[in-house]
């Protein structure tokens, strides 16, 4: 039952959420990959990075709205 308390916790520290930590990793890997393996000036770079950034932002905004 201890796990149930953390499932829908009501605090503003979204940076400690497992989902947010994973979203940060996804953003970092996407940023590295896009700049390392795609052609400079390619619109795909911007789209990939924006999508990864949106994932982090949605988690932050959703957590704040939920509190």
N, C-alpha and C positions, 0 to 999 in steps of 0.2 A: 504494500500500500504506500510505501514511501515514494515510489516513482510517480504515483498519481498526483502528488502535491506539486511536482515540477512540470507536469504536463501542460497545465493552463495557468502558470504563475502570472501574477499581476504586478509586474514591476517594469520600470522604464529602462532597465539595462538590457536592451536587445542585443548588444554586442556579445553577451555571454551565451546566447542561444546557440544550440548545435547547428541549426539550420543557417543562421547568419554566418557562423564560422565556415561552414561548407561553401556558402555563397561567396565569401571572401576568397577562399581558395580557388573557386571556379573563375572569379574575376581575375585573380593574379595569373592563373595559367592561361586564360584567354588572352590577356594583355600581352604576355610573353610570346605566346604562339603567333598571334596576329602580327606583331612587330618583327618576329624572327623569320617567319616562313611565308608571309604574303608580300606582294609587291608594294613598295611605297606609293602612296597616292590612290591605292585601291579602296573603293568605297566599302568593300567587305570588311576591312579593318575597323572602320568606324561603326558599322552595324554590329559586328561581333562584340566590340567593347561596350557599346551602348546597351546591348541586350544583357550582358553580364552585370553591368552597373545597375540596370533596372531591377534585376533579381535582388540585389542587396537593398536597394531603396524600397522596394515593395515590402520586404520583411520589416525594415525599420518603421515605415509608415503604418503598416498593419499592426505592429506591436503597440505603437503609441496610440493608435485609434482604439485598440482593444482595451487599453488601460482606462 
